[in-house]
Amino acid sequence: MDEEVQMYLDDAKENMANSFAHLEAELVKLRAGKANPHMLSGIKVDYYGTITPLAQIANVSTSDAHTLVIQPWEKAMIDPIEKEIRNSNMGFNPVNNGDLIRINVPMLTEERRRSIVKEVKSEGEKAKISIRNIRKEVMDEFKKMLKEGLSEDATKDAEVEAQKLTDACVKQIDEAVAVKEIEVMKV
């Protein structure tokens, strides 16, 4: 196969892997009924005039399956962290004891579980759209190369290879979404 074709295929494979990695990162943030420090990864706090991710100004851990513990590195940051968690619309009620913040992660209701499953499916669909866009871009490049002198057989082979990459990545996305759905619905 042509070196340039292989370069485009390798690039597409890398971009598809990045899309899948992004999906995994988004799925980790979604609650599944037990406490996970990644649940707070979207929280950003004003740290002396700079908006900073929570993980860079505090230690976030779990003390048990239903409790998150946030230990700020500076006591002055307890109130701003607590305020951001309350304003995050995650439904958490942080408790501040002066040294650290505890968050009791409540059990999910059936309605909330179904809502989270919808979010999981939505994230999966976004990832699939991203994969399809990557495939479209690489296919367009192959069509340009055909006009520039690449043989029809080589173009067809490259398109088949791009489709195989796409199918494998979509299957991987479907599996990840199915696993997360089961995790969320498990009581």
C-alpha positions as a LaTeX table, in Angstrom:
\begin{tabular}{lrrr}
\hline
Residue & $x$ (\AA) & $y$ (\AA) & $z$ (\AA) \\
\hline
Met1 & 0.00 & 0.00 & 0.00 \\
Asp2 & 1.13 & 3.54 & $-0.73$ \\
Glu3 & 3.09 & 5.24 & 2.05 \\
Glu4 & 0.80 & 8.29 & 2.05 \\
Val5 & $-2.29$ & 6.07 & 2.29 \\
Gln6 & $-0.78$ & 4.27 & 5.28 \\
Met7 & $-0.01$ & 7.61 & 6.90 \\
Tyr8 & $-3.67$ & 8.67 & 6.59 \\
Leu9 & $-4.84$ & 5.32 & 7.97 \\
Asp10 & $-2.45$ & 5.57 & 10.93 \\
Asp11 & $-3.62$ & 9.12 & 11.59 \\
Ala12 & $-7.28$ & 8.02 & 11.45 \\
Lys13 & $-6.55$ & 5.14 & 13.83 \\
Glu14 & $-4.90$ & 7.50 & 16.31 \\
Asn15 & $-7.78$ & 10.01 & 16.11 \\
Met16 & $-10.33$ & 7.21 & 16.63 \\
Ala17 & $-8.38$ & 5.98 & 19.66 \\
Asn18 & $-8.43$ & 9.55 & 21.05 \\
Ser19 & $-12.21$ & 9.71 & 20.54 \\
Phe20 & $-12.63$ & 6.44 & 22.42 \\
Ala21 & $-10.36$ & 7.66 & 25.23 \\
His22 & $-12.50$ & 10.80 & 25.50 \\
Leu23 & $-15.64$ & 8.64 & 25.75 \\
Glu24 & $-14.08$ & 6.59 & 28.55 \\
Ala25 & $-13.16$ & 9.77 & 30.42 \\
Glu26 & $-16.73$ & 11.07 & 30.10 \\
Leu27 & $-18.23$ & 7.74 & 31.24 \\
Val28 & $-16.04$ & 7.71 & 34.36 \\
Lys29 & $-17.55$ & 11.05 & 35.40 \\
Leu30 & $-21.10$ & 9.65 & 35.33 \\
Arg31 & $-22.32$ & 8.33 & 38.66 \\
Ala32 & $-23.06$ & 4.65 & 39.02 \\
Gly33 & $-24.27$ & 4.59 & 42.62 \\
Lys34 & $-20.98$ & 4.46 & 44.45 \\
Ala35 & $-18.49$ & 7.18 & 45.30 \\
Asn36 & $-15.68$ & 7.77 & 42.82 \\
Pro37 & $-13.16$ & 10.67 & 43.00 \\
His38 & $-13.55$ & 11.17 & 39.24 \\
Met39 & $-17.12$ & 12.31 & 39.84 \\
Leu40 & $-15.69$ & 15.68 & 40.86 \\
Ser41 & $-13.22$ & 15.99 & 37.99 \\
Gly42 & $-15.38$ & 18.65 & 36.32 \\
Ile43 & $-15.29$ & 20.93 & 39.38 \\
Lys44 & $-13.13$ & 24.02 & 38.95 \\
Val45 & $-12.46$ & 26.45 & 41.80 \\
Asp46 & $-11.29$ & 30.08 & 41.85 \\
Tyr47 & $-7.79$ & 29.74 & 43.33 \\
Tyr48 & $-6.49$ & 33.26 & 43.96 \\
Gly49 & $-7.95$ & 34.57 & 40.70 \\
Thr50 & $-7.21$ & 31.48 & 38.58 \\
Ile51 & $-9.88$ & 28.91 & 37.74 \\
Thr52 & $-8.20$ & 25.64 & 38.77 \\
Pro53 & $-9.36$ & 22.00 & 38.67 \\
Leu54 & $-10.25$ & 20.64 & 42.12 \\
Ala55 & $-7.63$ & 17.88 & 41.87 \\
Gln56 & $-4.87$ & 20.54 & 41.71 \\
Ile57 & $-5.80$ & 22.22 & 44.99 \\
Ala58 & $-7.07$ & 19.31 & 47.09 \\
Asn59 & $-6.80$ & 15.59 & 47.61 \\
Val60 & $-10.04$ & 13.84 & 46.60 \\
Ser61 & $-10.56$ & 10.30 & 47.89 \\
Thr62 & $-13.21$ & 7.86 & 49.08 \\
Ser63 & $-13.51$ & 6.75 & 52.67 \\
Asp64 & $-16.16$ & 4.13 & 51.88 \\
Ala65 & $-18.47$ & 3.17 & 49.01 \\
His66 & $-20.77$ & 6.14 & 49.60 \\
Thr67 & $-18.50$ & 8.91 & 50.92 \\
Leu68 & $-16.13$ & 11.27 & 49.12 \\
Val69 & $-13.53$ & 13.12 & 51.19 \\
Ile70 & $-11.91$ & 16.33 & 49.96 \\
Gln71 & $-8.82$ & 17.48 & 51.84 \\
Pro72 & $-7.78$ & 20.97 & 50.58 \\
Trp73 & $-4.07$ & 21.75 & 50.77 \\
Glu74 & $-4.94$ & 25.17 & 52.16 \\
Lys75 & $-7.68$ & 25.64 & 54.75 \\
Ala76 & $-8.66$ & 28.93 & 53.09 \\
Met77 & $-9.91$ & 26.94 & 50.08 \\
Ile78 & $-12.54$ & 24.93 & 52.02 \\
Asp79 & $-15.34$ & 27.49 & 51.54 \\
Pro80 & $-14.74$ & 28.12 & 47.80 \\
Ile81 & $-14.58$ & 24.35 & 47.15 \\
Glu82 & $-17.77$ & 23.74 & 49.12 \\
Lys83 & $-19.50$ & 26.57 & 47.21 \\
Glu84 & $-18.47$ & 25.18 & 43.79 \\
Ile85 & $-19.68$ & 21.68 & 44.69 \\
Arg86 & $-23.05$ & 23.07 & 45.77 \\
Asn87 & $-23.32$ & 25.09 & 42.54 \\
Ser88 & $-22.32$ & 22.15 & 40.30 \\
Asn89 & $-25.88$ & 20.74 & 39.93 \\
Met90 & $-24.62$ & 17.27 & 40.81 \\
Gly91 & $-27.05$ & 16.98 & 43.70 \\
Phe92 & $-24.36$ & 16.73 & 46.37 \\
Asn93 & $-24.61$ & 18.27 & 49.81 \\
Pro94 & $-21.04$ & 18.81 & 51.06 \\
Val95 & $-20.41$ & 18.87 & 54.81 \\
Asn96 & $-17.53$ & 21.05 & 56.00 \\
Asn97 & $-15.94$ & 20.28 & 59.36 \\
Gly98 & $-13.25$ & 22.98 & 59.17 \\
Asp99 & $-10.44$ & 20.66 & 58.01 \\
Leu100 & $-12.02$ & 18.70 & 55.20 \\
Ile101 & $-15.20$ & 18.29 & 53.21 \\
Arg102 & $-17.27$ & 15.11 & 53.22 \\
Ile103 & $-19.85$ & 14.31 & 50.59 \\
Asn104 & $-22.36$ & 11.54 & 51.16 \\
Val105 & $-23.19$ & 10.05 & 47.75 \\
Pro106 & $-26.84$ & 9.02 & 47.96 \\
Met107 & $-28.16$ & 5.86 & 46.36 \\
Leu108 & $-29.61$ & 6.47 & 42.92 \\
Thr109 & $-33.35$ & 6.32 & 42.37 \\
Glu110 & $-34.73$ & 4.29 & 39.46 \\
Glu111 & $-35.64$ & 7.51 & 37.65 \\
Arg112 & $-32.12$ & 8.93 & 38.11 \\
Arg113 & $-30.58$ & 5.64 & 36.90 \\
Arg114 & $-32.65$ & 5.82 & 33.70 \\
Ser115 & $-31.60$ & 9.44 & 33.24 \\
Ile116 & $-27.93$ & 8.50 & 33.60 \\
Val117 & $-28.37$ & 5.64 & 31.10 \\
Lys118 & $-29.71$ & 8.22 & 28.62 \\
Glu119 & $-26.59$ & 10.34 & 29.24 \\
Val120 & $-24.40$ & 7.25 & 28.70 \\
Lys121 & $-26.11$ & 6.50 & 25.39 \\
Ser122 & $-25.81$ & 10.14 & 24.36 \\
Glu123 & $-22.06$ & 10.13 & 25.07 \\
Gly124 & $-21.74$ & 6.90 & 23.08 \\
Glu125 & $-23.57$ & 8.46 & 20.15 \\
Lys126 & $-21.32$ & 11.53 & 20.25 \\
Ala127 & $-18.28$ & 9.25 & 20.12 \\
Lys128 & $-19.73$ & 7.34 & 17.14 \\
Ile129 & $-20.38$ & 10.61 & 15.30 \\
Ser130 & $-16.78$ & 11.62 & 15.95 \\
Ile131 & $-15.56$ & 8.28 & 14.57 \\
Arg132 & $-17.74$ & 8.64 & 11.47 \\
Asn133 & $-16.41$ & 12.16 & 10.88 \\
Ile134 & $-12.85$ & 10.85 & 11.06 \\
Arg135 & $-13.75$ & 8.13 & 8.55 \\
Lys136 & $-15.34$ & 10.71 & 6.23 \\
Glu137 & $-12.23$ & 12.90 & 6.34 \\
Val138 & $-9.91$ & 10.01 & 5.50 \\
Met139 & $-12.23$ & 8.81 & 2.72 \\
Asp140 & $-12.21$ & 12.32 & 1.23 \\
Glu141 & $-8.41$ & 12.27 & 1.29 \\
Phe142 & $-8.43$ & 8.93 & $-0.56$ \\
Lys143 & $-10.74$ & 10.38 & $-3.22$ \\
Lys144 & $-8.36$ & 13.33 & $-3.67$ \\
Met145 & $-5.48$ & 10.89 & $-4.01$ \\
Leu146 & $-7.43$ & 8.94 & $-6.65$ \\
Lys147 & $-7.77$ & 12.12 & $-8.70$ \\
Glu148 & $-4.04$ & 12.76 & $-8.22$ \\
Gly149 & $-3.08$ & 9.37 & $-9.66$ \\
Leu150 & $-3.59$ & 6.67 & $-7.00$ \\
Ser151 & $-4.93$ & 3.49 & $-8.62$ \\
Glu152 & $-8.57$ & 2.55 & $-8.13$ \\
Asp153 & $-7.59$ & $-0.77$ & $-6.54$ \\
Ala154 & $-5.34$ & 0.96 & $-4.01$ \\
Thr155 & $-8.11$ & 3.47 & $-3.26$ \\
Lys156 & $-10.67$ & 0.70 & $-2.72$ \\
Asp157 & $-8.25$ & $-1.21$ & $-0.47$ \\
Ala158 & $-7.61$ & 1.94 & 1.57 \\
Glu159 & $-11.35$ & 2.61 & 1.91 \\
Val160 & $-11.97$ & $-0.98$ & 3.04 \\
Glu161 & $-9.18$ & $-0.63$ & 5.61 \\
Ala162 & $-10.66$ & 2.66 & 6.88 \\
Gln163 & $-14.07$ & 1.01 & 7.19 \\
Lys164 & $-12.55$ & $-1.86$ & 9.19 \\
Leu165 & $-10.99$ & 0.65 & 11.60 \\
Thr166 & $-14.34$ & 2.42 & 11.92 \\
Asp167 & $-16.28$ & $-0.80$ & 12.54 \\
Ala168 & $-13.80$ & $-1.95$ & 15.20 \\
Cys169 & $-13.97$ & 1.37 & 17.02 \\
Val170 & $-17.79$ & 1.54 & 16.88 \\
Lys171 & $-17.93$ & $-2.00$ & 18.31 \\
Gln172 & $-15.57$ & $-0.92$ & 21.11 \\
Ile173 & $-17.83$ & 2.07 & 21.86 \\
Asp174 & $-20.96$ & $-0.12$ & 21.94 \\
Glu175 & $-19.26$ & $-2.50$ & 24.39 \\
Ala176 & $-18.13$ & 0.33 & 26.69 \\
Val177 & $-21.62$ & 1.87 & 26.68 \\
Ala178 & $-23.24$ & $-1.52$ & 27.42 \\
Val179 & $-20.86$ & $-2.13$ & 30.37 \\
Lys180 & $-21.58$ & 1.33 & 31.81 \\
Glu181 & $-25.36$ & 0.84 & 31.39 \\
Ile182 & $-25.19$ & $-2.42$ & 33.35 \\
Glu183 & $-23.06$ & $-0.72$ & 36.03 \\
Val184 & $-25.54$ & 2.17 & 36.35 \\
Met185 & $-28.66$ & $-0.03$ & 36.48 \\
Lys186 & $-27.20$ & $-2.43$ & 39.07 \\
Val187 & $-28.78$ & $-1.73$ & 42.46 \\
\hline
\end{tabular}
